[in-house]
Amino acid sequence: MTPDTVAAPESGRKETLVWTWYVGVGVALVLWGLLYSQLVAMSEWLVSLFPVLPGSHFGEALAFFFYDAPKVLLLLTLVVFAMGVMRSYFSPEKTRALLSGKREGAGNVMAAGLGIVTPFCSCSAVPLFIGFVSAGVPLGVTFSFLIAAPMVNEVALGLLFGLVGWQVALTYLGFGLGVAIVAGWVIGQARLEGWLQDWVKGIHAGNGVPVPSDDLTFVDRIRFGIEALKDIVGRVWVWVIAGIAVGALIHGYVPADLMAEIMGADAWWSVPAAVLIGIPIYSNAAGVIPIVEALLGKGAALGTTLAFMMSVIALSLPEMIILRKVLTLRLIAVFISVVGAGILAVGFLFNVLFH
Amino acid sequence: MKNVKVLGSGCKRCETTEAMVKEAAAKLGIDVKVEKVTDYAEIARFGIASTPGIVIDGKVVHAGGLPRAEALEKWLRA
């Protein structure tokens, strides 16, 4: 292919365009900072518009909502944009090339790590699964990726960092990766390749398929980030608002001693209960974290809360239904039990350690 | 006459991609036959791991996410 020849005046115009992009992003960042610094003032003003007593149940719930909603949306915007730019350096095809033929063990660790940065949407879980397995990525390694990708992502980490604190965010990162690595490894050791749907076993794509990567300029990557922003924030904002509303109700109405009784570290059964309740609840990270914030604020134990969050995000019914096309029911059952057991272990461990 | 396949099963972005291909071809005045491939097995045989994908005359030119309009025009002209 011959490189495009560009005439001189044309390139001059392109140069100015590039600068407009940089200036635009700079201005947007400054605006973001200004808005973020005014969050408290804004929320107090919004609450004052309502005829409620400060300190009443409803007043507390409103204050939580009007502070959290703009804060979460602002954080989400920044995180998704930054990760969109970063993700333009990765693609499922590149990740697959890195993982193909890797041995279990090291492969599981790499797959979980790459799950954080590779663009992934659960709607394309099936082509991704087949694409990986048919190109020689071991089944267990593929599972490590599939578990980590939705669970340990930028939205979860960015929001935990902003709302709950960096300690919990780092903990979640470490143990989320741990669950993905160990669960994938266990599934790999069990040699369950025979439990795939028959038509999947017959496909051998090989890894020699060249998927062209067009050379992106930095401006292209900024545009990639903006696209990600429109796409992801456009899709998840409803979940965020719903999650914050639930969080606000918990914050305003649920008494702290009741919470300590049912979700405190002393109630051992609360961890398995949190995992079970989390499976049918379908939400993404953005929706569940405001709830996590409110639960922790009311004295729920960290382990129980993390287990609930991981279960909601990593074990989702809709994803299982999508994966049913490629996995037999037996394999789905193994998947749910192994990941569930990992989450349980994390929950118990934390409740014991931070008691 | 170019044969364009849009790979992807039912996602909204796959439909948008198909519309983008038709629009770009019409704009460039290129004769194309656009075909949607929704069967997972067939998609996998093209070797991509993310959808939507675009195949022009048997060659994979794009996988994952919406294509950029300029890139799409370049592929169609090539």
Interface residues (C-beta under 8 A of the other chain):
Chain A: M1 S91 P92 E93 T95 R96 P119 C123 S124 V126 P127 L128 I130 G131 F132 S134 A135 W199 V200 G202 I203 A205 G206 N207 G208 V209 P210 V211 P212 D214 D220 R223 E227 K325 V326
Chain B: G8 S9 C11 Y40 A41 I43 A44 R45 F46 G47 I48 A49 S50 T51 V60 V61 H62 A63 G64 G65 L66 R68 A71 A78
